[in-house]
Amino acid sequence: MRSLISVCSMLFLIGAGILAGTRAFPAVAHPSGAAIFKHRCAACHGVGGKGSPGLNAPDFTDPKWQASTTDKTMTAIIKLGKKGSGMPAFGNMLKEEEITAVVAYLRSLNRSKKK
């Protein structure tokens, strides 16, 4: 009887360890900046990121815009929005890594880097 209890206890601890391990180390999913942009931003900024002058949305493909806008500024605008424009705040809707992915995607749109 005592050995049965020991075996059951051992199986319980192994099972608990496996469950704890799967929760402690979940699979890391890297957010897609392109997918987030398409879902959240393209309606105003255009599918290709060329912007919309009527909405005062910048052309993210413009090398001058790319050179004059820092990653820190882009991150702040995505998080907090931009007063005086139609740009809403996404800080409560997107995680930090999603915002970082969007900024990286915006950088990829720079047409001066394309050959």
Backbone hydrogen bonds in HBPLUS format (Angstrom, degrees):
<---DONOR---> <-ACCEPTOR-->    atom                        ^
c    i                          cat <-CA-CA->   ^        H-A-AA   ^      H-
h    n   atom  resd res      DA  || num        DHA   H-A  angle D-A-AA Bond
n    s   type  num  typ     dist DA aas  dist angle  dist       angle   num
A0005-ILE N   A0001-MET O   3.05 MM   4  6.40 154.7  2.11 150.3 156.5     1
A0006-SER N   A0002-ARG O   2.99 MM   4  6.27 154.4  2.06 144.3 151.7     2
A0007-VAL N   A0003-SER O   2.90 MM   4  6.09 155.8  1.96 144.4 150.6     3
A0008-CYS N   A0004-LEU O   2.91 MM   4  6.13 162.2  1.95 147.6 152.7     4
A0009-SER N   A0005-ILE O   2.82 MM   4  5.98 158.1  1.87 148.3 154.9     5
A0010-MET N   A0006-SER O   2.88 MM   4  6.04 156.7  1.94 145.1 151.7     6
A0011-LEU N   A0007-VAL O   2.90 MM   4  6.15 161.5  1.94 151.6 156.4     7
A0012-PHE N   A0008-CYS O   2.91 MM   4  6.08 155.6  1.97 146.8 153.7     8
A0013-LEU N   A0009-SER O   2.94 MM   4  6.20 161.8  1.97 150.4 154.8     9
A0014-ILE N   A0010-MET O   2.92 MM   4  6.16 156.7  1.98 150.1 156.7    10
A0015-GLY N   A0011-LEU O   2.91 MM   4  6.07 164.9  1.93 149.1 153.5    11
A0016-ALA N   A0012-PHE O   2.82 MM   4  6.04 160.2  1.86 152.2 158.1    12
A0017-GLY N   A0013-LEU O   2.89 MM   4  6.01 152.5  1.96 141.9 149.6    13
A0018-ILE N   A0014-ILE O   2.93 MM   4  6.22 153.3  2.00 149.5 156.6    14
A0019-LEU N   A0015-GLY O   2.99 MM   4  6.25 165.0  2.01 151.8 155.5    15
A0020-ALA N   A0016-ALA O   2.84 MM   4  6.00 162.4  1.87 148.9 154.4    16
A0021-GLY N   A0017-GLY O   2.84 MM   4  5.92 151.5  1.92 141.6 149.9    17
A0022-THR N   A0018-ILE O   3.03 MM   4  6.32 148.8  2.13 147.3 154.6    18
A0023-ARG N   A0019-LEU O   3.15 MM   4  6.41 146.5  2.27 145.7 154.5    19
A0024-ALA N   A0020-ALA O   2.82 MM   4  5.93 148.3  1.92 147.9 157.4    20
A0025-PHE N   A0021-GLY O   3.14 MM   4  6.10 144.1  2.27 139.7 146.5    21
A0036-ILE N   A0032-SER O   2.99 MM   4  6.26 163.1  2.02 154.5 159.1    22
A0037-PHE N   A0033-GLY O   2.87 MM   4  5.96 161.7  1.90 146.3 152.1    23
A0038-LYS N   A0034-ALA O   2.90 MM   4  6.07 162.5  1.94 146.6 151.6    24
A0039-HIS N   A0035-ALA O   3.01 MM   4  6.18 157.2  2.07 145.2 151.0    25
A0040-ARG N   A0036-ILE O   2.75 MM   4  5.81 168.1  1.77 160.7 164.0    26
A0041-CYS N   A0037-PHE O   2.73 MM   4  4.78 150.8  1.82 132.8 141.3    27
A0042-ALA N   A0037-PHE O   2.92 MM   5  6.00 143.0  2.06 157.9 156.3    28
A0044-CYS N   A0041-CYS O   3.12 MM   3  5.99 143.8  2.26 125.1 131.5    29
A0045-HIS N   A0041-CYS O   2.93 MM   4  5.88 171.6  1.94 156.4 157.4    30
A0046-GLY N   A0042-ALA O   2.81 MM   4  4.46 135.2  2.01 126.0 126.0    31
A0051-GLY N   A0045-HIS O   2.83 MM   6  4.11 150.5  1.92 140.9 130.9    32
A0049-GLY N   A0046-GLY O   3.01 MM   3  4.96 157.3  2.06 103.5 110.7    33
A0060-PHE N   A0049-GLY O   2.73 MM  11  5.32 140.6  1.88 171.5 174.9    34
A0052-SER N   A0057-ALA O   3.05 MM   5  4.95 145.6  2.18 118.7 128.2    35
A0055-LEU N   A0052-SER O   2.93 MM   3  5.37 140.6  2.09 112.2 123.3    36
A0057-ALA N   A0052-SER O   3.04 MM   5  4.95 169.4  2.05 138.0 135.9    37
A0056-ASN N   A0053-PRO O   3.09 MM   3  4.77 157.0  2.14  98.0 105.0    38
A0062-ASP N   A0059-ASP O   3.18 MM   3  5.62 162.2  2.21 112.9 118.3    39
A0111-ARG N   A0061-THR O   3.01 MM  50  5.15 168.0  2.03 128.5 132.4    40
A0065-TRP N   A0062-ASP O   3.05 MM   3  5.30 115.8  2.48 103.3 118.1    41
A0066-GLN N   A0062-ASP O   2.94 MM   4  6.26 166.1  1.96 158.5 162.9    42
A0067-ALA N   A0063-PRO O   2.87 MM   4  6.03 155.5  1.93 145.4 151.4    43
A0068-SER N   A0064-LYS O   3.03 MM   4  6.14 142.4  2.18 142.1 151.6    44
A0068-SER N   A0065-TRP O   3.18 MM   3  5.19 125.5  2.49  95.3 109.3    45
A0074-MET N   A0070-THR O   2.98 MM   4  6.33 165.2  2.01 153.0 156.7    46
A0075-THR N   A0071-ASP O   2.86 MM   4  6.04 163.8  1.89 151.7 156.3    47
A0076-ALA N   A0072-LYS O   3.01 MM   4  6.20 159.0  2.05 144.2 149.8    48
A0077-ILE N   A0073-THR O   2.94 MM   4  6.18 160.5  1.98 154.2 159.2    49
A0078-ILE N   A0074-MET O   2.91 MM   4  6.13 161.6  1.95 154.4 159.5    50
A0079-LYS N   A0075-THR O   2.94 MM   4  6.11 162.8  1.97 150.2 155.2    51
A0080-LEU N   A0076-ALA O   2.78 MM   4  5.77 170.9  1.78 154.1 157.3    52
A0081-GLY N   A0077-ILE O   2.71 MM   4  4.72 139.7  1.87 130.3 137.5    53
A0090-PHE N   A0078-ILE O   2.81 MM  12  5.69 155.0  1.87 156.9 164.9    54
A0091-GLY N   A0079-LYS O   2.95 MM  12  3.88 144.4  2.08 125.9 118.6    55
A0082-LYS N   A0087-MET O   3.11 MM   5  5.29 159.2  2.16 136.2 135.6    56
A0085-SER N   A0082-LYS O   3.24 MM   3  5.81 140.6  2.41 138.0 137.2    57
A0093-MET N   A0090-PHE O   2.93 MM   3  5.07 148.7  2.02 106.6 116.8    58
A0094-LEU N   A0090-PHE O   2.90 MM   4  5.90 149.7  1.99 169.3 172.1    59
A0098-GLU N   A0095-LYS O   2.99 MM   3  5.16 128.1  2.27 101.2 115.6    60
A0099-ILE N   A0095-LYS O   3.01 MM   4  6.40 155.3  2.07 156.4 163.6    61
A0100-THR N   A0096-GLU O   2.97 MM   4  6.25 160.0  2.01 150.3 156.0    62
A0101-ALA N   A0097-GLU O   3.03 MM   4  6.11 147.0  2.14 131.5 140.1    63
A0102-VAL N   A0098-GLU O   2.96 MM   4  6.26 148.8  2.06 144.7 152.8    64
A0103-VAL N   A0099-ILE O   2.96 MM   4  6.27 162.5  1.99 154.7 158.8    65
A0104-ALA N   A0100-THR O   3.00 MM   4  6.25 160.3  2.04 147.2 152.6    66
A0105-TYR N   A0101-ALA O   2.93 MM   4  6.15 150.8  2.02 141.4 149.8    67
A0106-LEU N   A0102-VAL O   2.81 MM   4  6.13 157.8  1.86 154.3 160.3    68
A0107-ARG N   A0103-VAL O   3.00 MM   4  6.31 153.3  2.07 148.6 155.5    69
A0108-SER N   A0104-ALA O   3.10 MM   4  6.40 139.5  2.27 138.7 149.6    70
A0108-SER N   A0105-TYR O   2.96 MM   3  5.01 123.4  2.29  95.7 111.1    71
A0109-LEU N   A0106-LEU O   3.14 MM   3  5.35 151.7  2.22 103.4 111.9    72
A0110-ASN N   A0107-ARG O   3.35 MM   3  5.79 170.4  2.36 113.9 116.7    73
A0113-LYS N   A0110-ASN O   3.10 MM   3  5.73 157.7  2.15 116.7 123.2    74
A0114-LYS N   A0111-ARG O   3.31 MM   3  5.15 154.0  2.39  96.2 103.7    75
